[in-house]
Amino acid sequence: MTVSISVARETAAGEKRVAMVPKVAKKLTKLDVDLLIAKGAGDASRIPDDAFEDDVNFSDDSSELFGRDIVLAVNAPSTDDIAKMKQGSVLVSFVQGHNNPDVVEALKKQQVTCFAMELIPRITRAQSMDALSSQAAAAGYKAALMAANALERFLPMLTTAAGTIRPAKVLVIGAGVAGLQAIATAGRLGAKVYGYDVRTDTKEQVESLGAEFLVAEGVKAEGDGGYARELTAEEKQKQQDMLAKSMADADAVITTAAVPGKPAPKIVSKAMVEGMKPGAVLIDLGASGGGNCELTKPDETVSHGAVTIHGPSNVPALLAEHASEMYAQNLLNFIQLFVVEEDGQDEAKPDEKTYKIDFNWDDEILAKSVLTRDGELVNESVKKALESA
């Protein structure tokens, strides 16, 4: 049996990534897979169709593309395209089901087995499949470059005939994957970098990158799954007081805080922005979730006094080529959990292996990342979010 897989063209505004790249396609076709890619799907990522090898096919027929056993995408397809999928087929993409009830309903109606990449558990065995982390790394790197570009000052210390210019101070709030990459990149550019996270166990990681770790006395917010828990009112005030003082001294602030399935936590108040020095910039990587700053407007640049606030909602798309490459590898590693060799292979022809789709629901990665199955929404956190909404 040959497993048929298709790669959809992304239609979301500003989305330049694609779910497949040539070097990953080459590995995928070795699994006896019939691979079909939407014509021009990689054009925005500077990955033309002719960059793929001859055993990859292309089509602009949406019925053909969505009629495959497995559909791969960066973002969930439209409800119209989901309606073209076969009952019992598989979708693997980012879905953000708590924000897209219509998509969830379409998946249930069509009885699609959907795996949401944002639901992959953050456990050691799933690291190579963790698309949230791979895309966050791209976002953190780009955020530091955006801050350097927006700031009308030098980042590194410069000694010139006109005198010595001190290095700019960059404060990164949140020491997850995006925050650590932003810290590392700002440090490489020569800035004096400070890092803050309510999870004090990130202190060693921040300091290992040459940054100074800031501490709000008495506040610890380690939560489940590597994320921070929500703070109490008293803890939030302590955090605010410390951050306000640190932000007032910073040239650039990068915020990266996110809580899966919930709006981005509001960390930076209007008053804190007003306390920043003239010419300072703030890059808010939480913009897609409403922003970490109360003045942030998604996909807009806002000036408040002499401070500029940038709210990019899809930063990985600004590094489309490499972000796509990492995401495609995440997908390949993930689908190999259920695209497996068929039993009873011909021992006389060891190179002629055949593959099938087979789900092991005892596998923690599959069990926790599946969103819909057999016409039902099976992820409890998304179910609760939609019910409460």
C-alpha positions in Angstrom: 0.0 0.0 0.0 1.3 3.4 -0.9 0.5 6.3 1.4 -0.6 9.5 -0.4 0.5 12.8 1.1 -0.2 16.3 -0.1 1.2 19.7 0.9 -1.3 22.6 0.8 -0.7 26.1 -0.4 -0.9 28.6 2.5 -3.6 31.2 2.1 -3.4 33.2 5.4 -2.5 36.9 4.9 1.3 37.4 5.3 2.1 33.7 5.5 5.2 32.9 3.4 6.1 29.5 4.9 5.4 26.2 3.3 5.1 22.7 4.9 7.6 21.0 2.6 11.1 21.7 1.3 13.2 19.7 -1.2 15.6 18.0 1.2 12.8 16.8 3.5 10.7 15.7 0.5 13.6 13.5 -0.6 13.6 11.7 2.8 9.8 11.4 2.7 9.6 9.8 -0.7 11.9 7.0 0.6 9.0 5.9 2.7 7.2 4.7 -0.4 5.0 7.8 -0.2 3.2 9.4 -3.2 3.9 13.1 -2.6 1.8 15.8 -4.2 2.5 19.5 -3.6 0.3 22.5 -4.6 1.8 24.3 -7.5 3.8 27.3 -6.4 3.3 26.5 -2.7 6.9 27.4 -1.9 7.2 30.5 -4.1 6.9 32.9 -1.2 9.6 31.0 0.6 11.9 31.3 -2.5 11.5 27.5 -3.0 10.4 27.0 -6.6 8.7 23.8 -7.8 11.7 22.9 -9.9 13.9 22.7 -6.8 12.2 19.4 -5.9 13.2 16.1 -7.5 11.3 14.3 -10.2 9.5 11.9 -7.9 7.5 14.8 -6.4 4.3 15.7 -8.3 2.5 19.1 -8.4 -1.2 20.1 -8.9 -3.4 23.1 -8.6 -6.5 21.0 -8.3 -7.8 21.5 -4.7 -10.0 18.4 -4.8 -7.0 16.3 -5.7 -4.7 18.0 -3.1 -7.2 17.6 -0.3 -8.3 14.1 -1.3 -5.1 12.5 -0.1 -4.6 10.2 2.9 -2.5 12.8 4.7 -2.6 16.6 4.2 0.3 18.7 5.5 0.1 22.4 6.1 1.5 25.2 8.2 -1.9 26.6 9.1 -5.3 24.8 9.1 -7.0 24.8 5.7 -10.3 26.7 5.1 -13.5 24.9 6.0 -14.3 24.6 2.3 -11.0 22.7 1.7 -11.5 20.5 4.8 -14.9 19.5 3.2 -12.9 18.1 0.3 -10.9 15.8 2.5 -11.7 12.1 2.7 -13.4 10.7 5.8 -10.8 9.1 7.9 -7.9 11.1 6.3 -5.3 12.9 8.4 -4.5 16.6 8.7 -1.2 17.7 10.3 -0.8 21.5 10.8 -1.0 24.3 13.3 -4.7 24.7 14.1 -5.2 26.9 17.2 -8.5 25.2 17.7 -9.5 27.4 20.7 -9.6 30.4 18.3 -11.1 28.5 15.3 -14.3 26.8 16.3 -15.5 26.7 12.6 -12.4 24.7 11.6 -12.9 22.3 14.5 -16.5 21.7 13.5 -15.5 21.1 9.9 -12.9 18.6 11.0 -15.5 16.8 13.1 -18.1 16.7 10.4 -15.6 15.3 7.9 -14.3 12.8 10.5 -10.7 13.9 9.9 -8.0 12.8 12.3 -6.3 16.1 12.9 -3.0 16.5 14.8 -2.4 20.1 15.9 1.3 20.8 15.9 0.9 23.3 18.8 -0.4 20.5 21.0 2.7 18.3 20.7 3.9 17.7 24.3 7.2 19.2 25.4 8.9 16.0 26.4 12.4 14.9 25.5 11.2 12.3 22.9 9.2 14.9 21.1 11.9 17.6 20.8 12.6 16.8 17.1 8.8 17.3 16.4 8.3 20.4 18.5 7.3 22.9 15.9 6.4 25.6 18.5 10.0 25.6 19.6 11.5 25.6 16.1 9.3 28.5 15.0 9.9 30.3 18.3 13.6 30.1 17.7 13.1 31.8 14.3 10.9 34.5 16.0 13.4 35.2 18.8 16.3 35.6 16.4 14.3 37.9 14.1 13.0 40.0 17.0 16.5 41.0 18.0 17.3 42.1 14.4 14.0 44.0 14.3 15.0 45.8 17.5 18.4 46.6 16.2 16.9 47.9 12.9 14.2 50.0 14.7 16.5 51.5 17.2 18.1 54.7 16.0 21.3 53.9 18.0 24.2 51.5 17.8 23.9 48.2 19.6 27.6 47.5 20.3 30.1 49.7 22.1 32.0 51.7 19.6 35.2 53.6 20.2 35.7 56.3 17.5 37.6 59.5 16.9 34.4 61.2 17.9 34.4 59.5 21.3 33.2 56.2 22.8 29.5 55.1 22.4 28.3 52.8 25.1 26.5 49.6 24.2 22.7 49.7 24.0 20.8 47.9 26.7 18.3 45.3 25.6 15.8 43.7 28.0 14.2 40.4 26.9 11.1 39.4 28.9 10.5 35.7 28.8 13.3 33.1 28.7 11.6 30.4 26.7 12.9 29.3 23.3 12.1 32.7 21.6 13.5 34.7 24.5 16.7 32.8 24.7 17.3 33.1 21.0 16.6 36.9 21.2 19.1 37.1 24.1 21.7 35.2 22.2 21.3 37.3 19.0 21.3 40.7 20.8 24.4 39.6 22.6 26.1 38.6 19.4 25.3 42.1 18.0 27.1 43.6 21.0 24.3 44.9 23.2 24.3 44.7 27.0 21.5 42.2 27.5 19.2 41.6 30.5 16.8 38.7 30.7 13.7 38.2 32.9 11.4 35.3 33.4 9.0 34.5 36.3 10.4 30.9 36.1 13.6 31.4 38.1 14.9 28.1 37.0 15.8 29.8 33.7 18.4 31.9 35.4 21.2 29.6 34.5 20.2 29.5 30.8 20.0 33.2 30.6 23.4 33.7 32.3 25.0 31.1 30.1 24.3 33.3 27.1 26.1 36.2 28.8 23.0 38.1 29.9 22.2 39.4 33.3 19.1 37.7 34.9 16.7 40.0 36.6 14.8 38.8 39.7 11.5 40.0 41.1 11.9 39.1 44.8 9.6 36.4 46.0 8.0 35.6 42.6 8.3 32.0 41.2 5.9 30.8 38.6 7.1 27.4 37.3 4.1 25.6 35.8 3.4 22.4 33.9 4.8 21.5 30.5 7.6 24.0 30.7 5.3 27.0 30.7 4.7 29.6 33.4 1.7 29.5 35.6 -0.6 32.6 36.0 0.6 34.9 38.7 -1.4 36.2 41.7 -2.3 39.9 42.0 0.5 40.4 44.6 3.1 38.6 42.4 2.0 40.6 39.4 2.6 43.9 41.2 6.1 42.8 42.3 6.9 41.9 38.8 5.5 45.2 37.5 7.6 47.3 39.9 10.8 45.5 39.0 10.2 45.6 35.2 9.1 49.2 35.2 12.5 50.1 36.8 14.4 47.9 34.3 12.5 49.2 31.3 13.2 52.8 32.2 16.9 52.1 31.7 16.5 50.0 28.5 17.0 51.1 24.9 15.0 48.1 23.5 12.6 45.7 25.1 11.5 42.4 23.5 8.5 40.6 25.1 8.0 36.9 24.4 5.5 35.7 27.0 2.8 33.2 25.8 0.3 30.8 27.5 -1.0 28.1 25.1 -4.7 28.3 24.5 -5.0 31.7 26.3 -4.5 35.3 25.4 -1.0 36.6 25.8 -0.4 37.8 29.4 -0.4 41.6 29.7 3.0 42.4 31.3 3.8 45.9 30.0 1.4 48.7 31.0 0.9 52.1 29.5 2.6 53.7 32.5 5.6 51.4 32.0 5.9 52.5 28.4 5.6 56.1 29.4 8.5 55.6 31.8 10.8 54.4 29.0 13.5 56.7 27.6 12.9 58.7 24.5 13.7 56.8 21.3 13.3 53.4 22.9 11.6 50.5 21.0 9.5 47.6 22.1 9.1 44.4 20.0 6.0 42.4 21.2 6.2 38.8 20.1 2.9 38.2 21.9 1.0 40.3 19.4 -0.8 37.4 17.8 -2.4 36.6 21.2 -3.3 40.2 21.9 0.1 41.4 23.0 2.2 41.5 26.1 1.9 45.3 26.1 -1.5 46.9 26.6 -0.6 49.4 23.8 0.3 46.8 21.2 -1.8 46.5 18.0 -1.2 43.3 16.1 0.6 43.9 12.8 0.9 47.6 13.4 3.7 50.0 14.6 2.4 52.3 17.3 4.2 55.4 18.6 3.4 56.4 22.2 5.2 59.5 23.0 8.8 59.0 22.0 8.5 55.2 22.3 7.8 52.9 19.3 5.9 49.6 19.8 6.0 46.9 17.1 3.4 44.2 17.1 4.3 41.6 14.4 1.9 38.6 14.5 3.8 36.1 12.4 7.5 36.7 12.8 8.7 33.2 11.6 7.2 34.0 8.2 9.8 36.8 7.9 12.4 34.0 7.8 10.3 31.8 5.5 13.0 29.7 4.0 14.7 28.5 7.1 11.5 28.5 9.2 9.9 26.2 6.5 12.9 24.0 6.5 12.7 23.4 10.3 8.9 23.0 10.2 9.1 20.4 7.4 11.6 18.4 9.4 9.3 18.6 12.4 6.5 17.2 10.3 8.6 14.4 8.9 9.7 13.3 12.4 6.1 13.4 13.6 4.4 11.5 10.8 6.9 8.7 11.1 5.1 7.9 14.3 2.1 6.6 12.3 3.4 6.0 8.7 5.1 2.7 9.5 6.3 -0.4 7.7 3.7 -3.0 6.8 4.1 -6.4 8.4 5.1 -9.4 6.2 7.6 -7.7 4.0 9.2 -9.8 1.2 12.5 -11.0 2.6 13.8 -11.6 -0.9 13.3 -7.9 -1.7 14.5 -6.0 1.4 14.7 -2.7 -0.4 11.1 -2.8 -1.6 9.4 -1.8 1.7 5.7 -0.8 1.9 4.2 1.5 4.4 0.8 2.0 6.0 -1.0 4.5 8.4 -1.2 2.9 11.8 -1.9 4.9 15.0 -0.6 3.7 18.4 -2.8 5.7 20.7 -0.8 4.5 23.7 2.0 6.8 22.4 1.9 9.9 24.5 2.9 12.2 21.6 0.0 11.0 19.4 -2.5 10.9 22.2 -1.8 14.4 23.4 -1.4 16.1 20.0 -4.6 14.7 18.3 -7.3 17.3 18.2 -10.2 15.5 16.4 -10.7 11.8 15.9 -13.7 9.7 14.7 -15.9 12.8 14.4 -15.2 14.1 17.9 -13.1 16.8 19.5 -10.9 14.8 21.8 -8.5 17.5 23.2 -9.8 18.5 26.6 -8.1 21.9 26.8 -9.5 23.0 23.5 -12.9 21.5 24.4 -13.0 23.6 27.6 -11.9 26.7 25.8 -14.6 26.4 23.2 -17.2 25.6 25.8 -16.4 28.6 27.9 -16.4 30.8 24.9 
